[in-house]
Amino acid sequence: MTKYTVRGVDRIFEGDPAKEDPFHDLVRIDNGNALGEIGTKRLLPWLSKNSAKHSDYLVIISDPRPTSTELRSAMKSLISLPSNVLDQTVIINADTPAENRRYLKKQGITNLNVYCDEKREWMREYTALGEKRWAVCMFIVADGKVKRVVREVDIDSISTVVQNALKSLKNNN
């Protein structure tokens, strides 16, 4: 793992291992239960036994701010992504499962995978809290590694950022 310390935090960079344990405590919004080891194996493509069903990457969009208007705006933009990309995209935020369900229902959004990290443990482990301020971050993980990291994502172009990052992955392989 690349060791760069910013204000006492070892930051994650492209090429670093994608830690699996932090995913165990993410909470599903449909039932309020943590993913645990089994749910993590279903979520992370390199751990899935049914690899024909899954793509080889996972796009993660996170925001540590509760009821973040920026993340909510990003969610509305992300639903325009192609379905094959959207299926491999997850949102991680600090809201409760009930708050997420209410928002998604109110907006009529049914095709986003949203997980809760109320204590921000996943975000802390993946250094997604920001250096100077909390902001939206994007990670693309594949084959047990962090392939792309974009900190402080521009919400107005988030769909383009995701698609360009995925294109760059394909071009490098």
PyMOL commands that set and color helices and strands:
alter all, ss='L'
color gray80, all
select helices_A, chain A and resi 21-24+36-43+69-78+83-86+97-107+121-125+155-172
alter helices_A, ss='H'
color red, helices_A
select strands_A, chain A and resi 5-6+9-10+27-28+58-63+89-93+113-116+137-142+145-151
alter strands_A, ss='S'
color yellow, strands_A
deselect
rebuild
show_as cartoon
